[in-house]
Amino acid sequence: MKDTTVCPCGSRKPLETCCAPVHLNPSAASHPEQLMRARYSAHVLGLVDFVVNTYHPSCEAGQYRDAIAESIHSEWLGLEVLGSSLASNTEGYVEFKAFYREQGEECCLHENSRFLRETVGNQLQWFYIDGEYPSPKADEKTGRNDPCPCGSGKKFKKCCL
């Protein structure tokens, strides 16, 4: 069982003062990075409804609930936030690496996620809308055991090699 006293998002803060308030009220996230960290923590803690409900409504995530639940039930190993920025008051980005184990292999999901902020009731709330898998830099070689640059989360040798 995971230690839930320290937040799984990697902040080293107590869960109760880090991501738990956002899990209870997604509008409590004042920045897209805060929502992204809460979404990662929700994966670790198995909070499927939170993840589904924090997709942008245009994504219609409810119809993909089973697939989302399946991804949540992976063995999540850690989160590394590489950067975050606001393009405006209603659009932001978070680049991260999320590490997990699948079929005995350690994998990495590297994504630059886009978030939109919209009014829900009388409060503003950030939503995950989509993401891109960053391409490896031209001068970097992908090793056989590195995560595949296509973003599949598999090792390069088992994917696109």
Rosetta silent file (secondary structure, phi, psi, omega in degrees, C-alpha in Angstrom):
SEQUENCE: MKDTTVCPCGSRKPLETCCAPVHLNPSAASHPEQLMRARYSAHVLGLVDFVVNTYHPSCEAGQYRDAIAESIHSEWLGLEVLGSSLASNTEGYVEFKAFYREQGEECCLHENSRFLRETVGNQLQWFYIDGEYPSPKADEKTGRNDPCPCGSGKKFKKCCL
SCORE:     score description
SCORE:     0.000 S_00000001
   1 L     0.000  136.685 -179.704    0.000    0.000    0.000 S_00000001
   2 L   -68.841  144.174  172.716    1.256    3.474   -0.937 S_00000001
   3 L   -72.881  112.901 -177.577    2.225    5.929    1.800 S_00000001
   4 L   -98.663   11.902  175.932   -0.542    8.519    1.468 S_00000001
   5 L   -80.818  -31.681  176.149    0.843   10.943    4.034 S_00000001
   6 E  -101.909  134.473 -176.679    3.236   12.423    1.445 S_00000001
   7 L   -62.869  132.997 -179.750    1.609   13.573   -1.778 S_00000001
   8 L   -67.280  -11.112 -174.462    2.357   11.226   -4.696 S_00000001
   9 L   -73.930   -4.564  177.715    2.832   14.218   -7.054 S_00000001
  10 L    91.366    3.231 -178.790    6.453   14.611   -5.990 S_00000001
  11 L   -73.464  -17.921 -175.037    6.029   17.935   -4.179 S_00000001
  12 L    69.412   11.345  177.026    7.169   16.361   -0.893 S_00000001
  13 L   -92.001  160.461  174.607    4.229   18.136    0.789 S_00000001
  14 E   -63.675  139.658  178.965    1.590   16.329    2.838 S_00000001
  15 H   -53.320  -41.539 -174.901   -1.207   14.981    0.630 S_00000001
  16 H   -63.955  -22.104  178.255   -3.817   16.727    2.792 S_00000001
  17 H  -110.930   -2.109 -177.888   -2.395   20.173    1.966 S_00000001
  18 L  -104.182  -89.887 -173.984   -1.176   19.464   -1.586 S_00000001
  19 L   -90.419  -23.798 -177.722   -3.431   17.566   -3.992 S_00000001
  20 H   -57.297  -42.213  177.495   -6.248   16.412   -1.671 S_00000001
  21 H   -60.810  -33.743  177.979   -7.964   19.846   -1.639 S_00000001
  22 H   -73.374  -35.521  176.161   -7.980   19.796   -5.459 S_00000001
  23 H   -61.351  -35.931  179.362   -9.337   16.228   -5.438 S_00000001
  24 H   -77.424  -31.546 -178.007  -12.235   17.501   -3.321 S_00000001
  25 L  -149.055   95.488 -177.147  -12.762   20.652   -5.418 S_00000001
  26 H   -55.320  -25.024  177.302  -11.019   20.889   -8.806 S_00000001
  27 H   -66.837  -12.734  178.912  -11.648   24.655   -8.836 S_00000001
  28 H   -71.346  -15.817  177.890   -9.095   24.894   -6.012 S_00000001
  29 L   -75.769  116.014 -177.631   -6.312   24.461   -8.616 S_00000001
  30 L   -91.845   -7.733 -177.215   -5.112   27.990   -9.354 S_00000001
  31 L  -145.117  148.626 -179.950   -2.581   26.936  -12.027 S_00000001
  32 H   -57.924  -33.003  178.426   -2.536   24.150  -14.635 S_00000001
  33 H   -62.668  -36.907  179.061    0.495   22.559  -12.957 S_00000001
  34 H   -63.971  -41.386  177.917   -1.509   22.191   -9.757 S_00000001
  35 H   -68.527  -41.050  179.750   -4.274   20.374  -11.647 S_00000001
  36 H   -60.839  -44.245  177.779   -1.762   18.208  -13.532 S_00000001
  37 H   -61.619  -40.155  178.980   -0.111   17.177  -10.247 S_00000001
  38 H   -66.180  -37.207  177.286   -3.544   16.387   -8.792 S_00000001
  39 H   -65.474  -41.598  176.532   -4.389   14.299  -11.861 S_00000001
  40 H   -61.335  -48.420  179.557   -1.150   12.329  -11.466 S_00000001
  41 H   -58.589  -37.227  178.417   -1.887   11.806   -7.753 S_00000001
  42 H   -63.546  -35.572  175.066   -5.393   10.671   -8.677 S_00000001
  43 H   -61.978  -46.815 -179.252   -3.828    8.009  -10.912 S_00000001
  44 H   -62.210  -40.397 -174.833   -1.699    6.788   -8.006 S_00000001
  45 H   -88.704   -3.133  178.443   -4.653    6.832   -5.598 S_00000001
  46 L    75.708   29.761 -177.895   -7.138    5.261   -8.040 S_00000001
  47 L   -90.850   75.008 -174.908   -9.468    8.286   -8.226 S_00000001
  48 H   -59.669  -45.960 -177.381  -11.028    7.500  -11.603 S_00000001
  49 H   -59.930  -39.296  179.058  -13.928    9.962  -11.266 S_00000001
  50 H   -61.657  -45.931 -178.914  -11.546   12.851  -10.565 S_00000001
  51 H   -63.268  -47.579  179.620   -9.509   12.097  -13.690 S_00000001
  52 H   -59.463  -45.789 -174.815  -12.623   11.728  -15.867 S_00000001
  53 H   -73.454  -12.890  179.583  -14.194   14.911  -14.461 S_00000001
  54 L  -103.122    5.963  165.270  -11.069   17.027  -15.030 S_00000001
  55 E   -74.092  148.157  175.490  -10.920   16.324  -18.757 S_00000001
  56 L   -59.726  140.545 -178.298  -12.303   19.246  -20.751 S_00000001
  57 H   -54.124  -30.794  179.720  -16.021   18.645  -21.438 S_00000001
  58 H   -65.811  -18.253  179.270  -15.336   18.584  -25.216 S_00000001
  59 H   -75.559  -18.446 -178.131  -13.244   15.425  -24.687 S_00000001
  60 L    49.830   48.843 -174.847  -16.351   13.503  -23.578 S_00000001
  61 H   -61.397  -25.376 -179.893  -14.146   11.473  -21.231 S_00000001
  62 H   -55.872  -35.632 -179.283  -17.145    9.750  -19.656 S_00000001
  63 H   -74.584  -11.295  178.364  -17.511    7.535  -22.708 S_00000001
  64 H  -110.782   18.661 -174.436  -13.867    6.424  -22.283 S_00000001
  65 H   -53.577  -43.072 -177.659  -14.150    5.795  -18.544 S_00000001
  66 H   -62.992  -43.527  178.984  -13.172    2.116  -18.778 S_00000001
  67 H   -66.966  -38.154  177.727   -9.971    2.861  -20.724 S_00000001
  68 H   -64.608  -43.994  179.091   -9.138    5.701  -18.325 S_00000001
  69 H   -61.199  -39.152  179.130   -9.714    3.393  -15.354 S_00000001
  70 H   -62.453  -41.974  179.729   -7.412    0.805  -16.916 S_00000001
  71 H   -67.920  -33.768 -179.743   -4.595    3.363  -17.264 S_00000001
  72 H   -66.147  -32.092 -175.576   -5.117    4.512  -13.695 S_00000001
  73 L   -84.174   16.565  171.235   -4.623    0.998  -12.402 S_00000001
  74 L   -74.286  169.356  176.018   -1.029    0.888  -13.658 S_00000001
  75 E   -91.527  102.051 -177.031    1.801    0.906  -11.122 S_00000001
  76 E   -83.654  130.239 -171.274    2.758    4.598  -11.010 S_00000001
  77 E  -108.709  -23.776 -179.101    6.361    5.187   -9.930 S_00000001
  78 E   168.383  163.811 -178.482    6.932    8.939   -9.972 S_00000001
  79 E  -130.696  136.034  174.999    6.375   12.308  -11.574 S_00000001
  80 E  -127.353  113.240  176.790    8.880   14.829  -12.864 S_00000001
  81 E   -86.797  121.302 -177.300    7.515   18.249  -13.878 S_00000001
  82 E   -91.163  -22.628  178.933    9.864   19.717  -16.495 S_00000001
  83 E   172.474  158.905  175.522    8.118   23.066  -16.834 S_00000001
  84 E  -149.684  151.128 -178.479    4.824   24.905  -16.841 S_00000001
  85 E  -155.852  158.687  174.438    3.600   28.142  -18.345 S_00000001
  86 E  -108.387  126.910  173.980    0.530   30.242  -18.958 S_00000001
  87 L   -84.070  -27.832  178.521   -0.204   31.314  -22.528 S_00000001
  88 L  -162.676 -172.776  176.534   -3.088   33.432  -21.194 S_00000001
  89 L   -72.066  -13.098 -175.722   -5.467   33.514  -18.225 S_00000001
  90 L  -122.152    4.449  179.041   -7.406   30.669  -19.828 S_00000001
  91 E  -142.514  132.927  179.323   -4.727   28.469  -21.417 S_00000001
  92 E  -145.847  165.975 -177.048   -1.661   26.832  -19.889 S_00000001
  93 E  -133.007  146.586  174.770    0.880   24.104  -20.509 S_00000001
  94 E  -138.170  122.418  174.042    2.717   21.576  -18.364 S_00000001
  95 E   -99.595  130.895 -175.971    5.559   19.404  -19.622 S_00000001
  96 E  -148.566  166.072  168.546    6.130   16.335  -17.502 S_00000001
  97 E  -125.806  125.720  175.989    7.418   12.799  -17.337 S_00000001
  98 E  -114.003  127.086 -176.479    5.314   10.224  -15.509 S_00000001
  99 E  -103.712  137.926 -179.900    6.990    6.911  -14.761 S_00000001
 100 E  -150.415  165.088  178.549    5.077    3.650  -14.431 S_00000001
 101 E  -112.867  131.616  178.149    5.593   -0.101  -14.624 S_00000001
 102 E  -135.329  125.409 -179.389    3.770   -2.178  -17.207 S_00000001
 103 L    50.072   42.554  176.270    4.249   -5.911  -17.644 S_00000001
 104 L    80.830   -4.121 -179.620    7.395   -5.754  -15.511 S_00000001
 105 E  -108.064  139.447  175.524    9.022   -2.964  -17.549 S_00000001
 106 E   -79.697  131.361 -177.288    9.534    0.613  -16.389 S_00000001
 107 E  -125.781  163.880 -179.926    7.996    3.070  -18.848 S_00000001
 108 E  -134.493  127.022  171.589    7.877    6.847  -19.204 S_00000001
 109 E  -100.806  112.382  179.865    5.052    9.005  -20.477 S_00000001
 110 E  -109.589  117.700 -174.485    6.608   12.316  -21.601 S_00000001
 111 E  -142.254  147.879  168.004    3.962   14.869  -22.537 S_00000001
 112 E  -107.491  102.486 -173.387    3.438   18.577  -22.977 S_00000001
 113 E   -90.073  145.132  176.439   -0.157   18.903  -21.774 S_00000001
 114 E  -109.901  136.268 -179.657   -2.515   21.737  -22.613 S_00000001
 115 E  -124.274  143.407  175.277   -5.073   22.967  -20.104 S_00000001
 116 E  -118.942  144.495  179.871   -8.013   25.325  -20.551 S_00000001
 117 E  -110.735  124.087 -178.012   -9.669   27.367  -17.804 S_00000001
 118 E  -135.626  161.966  178.811  -13.434   27.811  -17.977 S_00000001
 119 E   -81.613  129.286  175.321  -16.259   28.913  -15.750 S_00000001
 120 E  -124.496  116.143 -173.453  -18.132   26.119  -14.009 S_00000001
 121 L    64.140 -116.905  177.440  -21.086   27.419  -12.032 S_00000001
 122 L  -116.832   18.942 -178.943  -19.612   30.596  -10.559 S_00000001
 123 E  -125.116  150.611  173.380  -16.004   29.381  -10.326 S_00000001
 124 E   -85.868  140.847 -179.642  -13.112   29.135  -12.768 S_00000001
 125 E  -141.705  138.511  174.222  -11.662   25.659  -13.241 S_00000001
 126 E   -82.309  143.395  176.377   -8.714   24.246  -15.195 S_00000001
 127 E  -132.426  143.621  170.712   -9.352   21.233  -17.437 S_00000001
 128 E   -74.973  129.538  179.391   -6.963   18.921  -19.299 S_00000001
 129 E  -111.133  -46.215  179.821   -7.726   19.246  -23.018 S_00000001
 130 E  -170.078  178.730 -179.987   -4.894   17.477  -24.878 S_00000001
 131 E  -155.625  160.711  176.601   -1.171   16.909  -25.060 S_00000001
 132 E  -122.798  147.336  175.310    1.719   16.397  -27.404 S_00000001
 133 L   -90.368  115.700 -179.290    4.625   14.033  -27.110 S_00000001
 134 L   -60.270  140.708  176.630    7.797   16.106  -27.469 S_00000001
 135 L   -80.118  146.625  175.838   10.123   14.946  -30.242 S_00000001
 136 L   -65.731  147.967  177.948   13.651   14.051  -29.277 S_00000001
 137 L   -63.607  147.351 -175.408   16.202   16.712  -30.168 S_00000001
 138 L   -57.978  -30.607 -177.295   17.968   16.071  -33.464 S_00000001
 139 L   -88.457   -0.579  178.830   21.336   15.667  -31.753 S_00000001
 140 L   -96.699  133.138  174.399   20.039   13.091  -29.257 S_00000001
 141 L   -96.166  141.993  176.863   20.179    9.427  -30.165 S_00000001
 142 L   -90.521  121.886  177.326   17.514    7.136  -28.799 S_00000001
 143 L   -79.005  158.851 -178.983   19.020    4.098  -27.112 S_00000001
 144 L   -56.445  -34.044 -177.359   17.437    0.670  -27.404 S_00000001
 145 L   -97.668    3.735  176.973   16.333    0.768  -23.748 S_00000001
 146 L   -77.710  157.905  174.016   15.151    4.405  -23.792 S_00000001
 147 E   -60.280  142.535 -178.698   11.434    5.237  -23.905 S_00000001
 148 L   -65.831  133.455 -179.537   10.235    5.292  -27.487 S_00000001
 149 L   -64.852  -13.373  179.204   10.072    8.819  -28.918 S_00000001
 150 L   -72.629  -12.926  177.776    6.634    8.055  -30.376 S_00000001
 151 L    90.021    9.461 -178.471    5.222    8.388  -26.852 S_00000001
 152 L   -67.388  -21.471 -175.084    3.879    4.857  -26.550 S_00000001
 153 L    88.925   -6.623  178.440    5.568    4.442  -23.170 S_00000001
 154 L   -88.759  162.425  173.440    7.336    1.286  -24.411 S_00000001
 155 E   -66.230  147.013 -178.793   11.066    0.844  -24.751 S_00000001
 156 H   -54.349  -41.489 -177.261   12.374    1.909  -28.156 S_00000001
 157 H   -66.444  -20.809 -178.888   13.588   -1.652  -28.912 S_00000001
 158 H  -103.109    8.853 -175.766   10.049   -3.015  -28.393 S_00000001
 159 L  -130.287  -87.351 -170.360    8.313   -0.340  -30.391 S_00000001
 160 L  -101.894    6.785 -179.662    9.720    1.692  -33.273 S_00000001
 161 L   -69.640    0.000    0.000   13.253    0.275  -33.630 S_00000001
